[in-house]
Amino acid sequence: MKLKNFSLERYFAKHEFTAKYLLSCSDCDGYSLKYVLEGASKEELALWEGMAFGYTQSEGHTLLRQSILQYYKTDDINDVIVASPGELNFVTMNVLLEPSDHVVAVAPCYQSLTEIVKSLQCDLSYWKPDPEDWKFDTADLGKAIQPNTKLIIINFPHNPTGSYLTLDQLQEVVRIARDNDIYVFSDEMYHKLSMESTQELPPICDLYEKGVSLWGTSKTFGLAGLRTGWLVSQDQSFLKEVIAFKDYLSICSSAPSEILSIMALNNIDRYLQPNLKKIRSNVSLFRTFAEEHKIIKSFISPQAGSTSFVALDIKESALEFSDKMVAQTGIMTVPTEMFEHEGKYIRVGFGRENFSEVLEVFGGYLDTYKP
Ligand SMILES: Cc1ncc(COP(=O)(O)O)c(C=O)c1O
């Protein structure tokens, strides 16, 4: 198996810890250990203080899996397994796919959702949104299905566009999958991060027996450093294969991360509500900013998630624009090229406290910029 470099992660590796300002992060500011511990119950603190640094259960701490269950219809703990989100994505594709399989995946997307499929030599088709409004049409998904389609990969809330489906559309995805006996891997990493008027979708595993839901603490909770993610599925034999594969990777999760994740999952509003407030107010700031700057060709407000994909009216490539800007102003942006998408876009992330400060510097740069 040959994996191409993960362009987005390599671009972040180059700039994330040296650039003065970050305008494109998909995660919200990370909460401190102090903040997590201050919100913990007496029992959780006792768990924390009594924790031993040994190996942990490969399917995840029982209390963590129970804490996860509260967000799903199922009450069967065997429907849940824990690992880091990127790892679960990698293992799922490896467990489900053979080289003769066809896969349909949303695009543009977080690169690993398609790169791993390609590395397994599967045939890949893309389900793309309308660039005028970033809406996905389920009729296009239906047309992409082939007799050997084994897997549909979706990601709503969608990174990078902030697009979302309606419940009817999600049910239509399930109908298409069920009629053709296809698995659906639903990357729900941005679950619950939605705009005021957006109706939250249920996880796919609540709707479909061959649905696999991925969620974690990185985005919704502002706890990316925990590296905690989980899969929930009614298909327990599939989950057993994932656990067996994981023995060749991380084997089990980090003991302190598991306990801290339990604290967060049992107290979601402590994390989610400040994140929602920040994202919504930053989206509103950016709406005004986009109207004031002609270089921003179009800004389609996100329906959900923490990012949007903003079209620029520029002569150079988006990559050249981003490279130049980070060198001259210290503002890091993620250009289109990191999503292997046509057009000139940058991703804007709304989950950071210093957003207005970054916008001020960004605005100053755009005011003197020649398109
Ligand atoms: C859609 C999507 N899926 C999965 C991940 C991976 O999450 P993590 O970085 O926590 O492994 C990301 C991270 O940006 C993402 O945007």
PDBQT file of the ligand as one rigid body, heavy atoms in Angstrom, charges set to zero:
ROOT
HETATM    1  C1  LIG A 401     -13.812  15.579   8.499  1.00  0.00    +0.000 C 
HETATM    2  C2  LIG A 401     -12.711  15.175   9.423  1.00  0.00    +0.000 A 
HETATM    3  N1  LIG A 401     -12.606  13.887   9.778  1.00  0.00    +0.000 NA
HETATM    4  C3  LIG A 401     -11.640  13.458  10.600  1.00  0.00    +0.000 A 
HETATM    5  C4  LIG A 401     -10.723  14.343  11.107  1.00  0.00    +0.000 A 
HETATM    6  C5  LIG A 401      -9.638  13.797  11.994  1.00  0.00    +0.000 C 
HETATM    7  O1  LIG A 401      -9.798  14.182  13.297  1.00  0.00    +0.000 OA
HETATM    8  P1  LIG A 401      -8.542  14.125  14.268  1.00  0.00    +0.000 P 
HETATM    9  O2  LIG A 401      -7.617  15.199  13.761  1.00  0.00    +0.000 OA
HETATM   10  O3  LIG A 401      -9.057  14.441  15.595  1.00  0.00    +0.000 OA
HETATM   11  O4  LIG A 401      -7.934  12.777  14.132  1.00  0.00    +0.000 OA
HETATM   12  C6  LIG A 401     -10.780  15.692  10.763  1.00  0.00    +0.000 A 
HETATM   13  C7  LIG A 401      -9.783  16.655  11.271  1.00  0.00    +0.000 C 
HETATM   14  O5  LIG A 401      -9.647  17.765  10.819  1.00  0.00    +0.000 OA
HETATM   15  C8  LIG A 401     -11.802  16.128   9.904  1.00  0.00    +0.000 A 
HETATM   16  O6  LIG A 401     -11.937  17.398   9.525  1.00  0.00    +0.000 OA
ENDROOT
TORSDOF 0
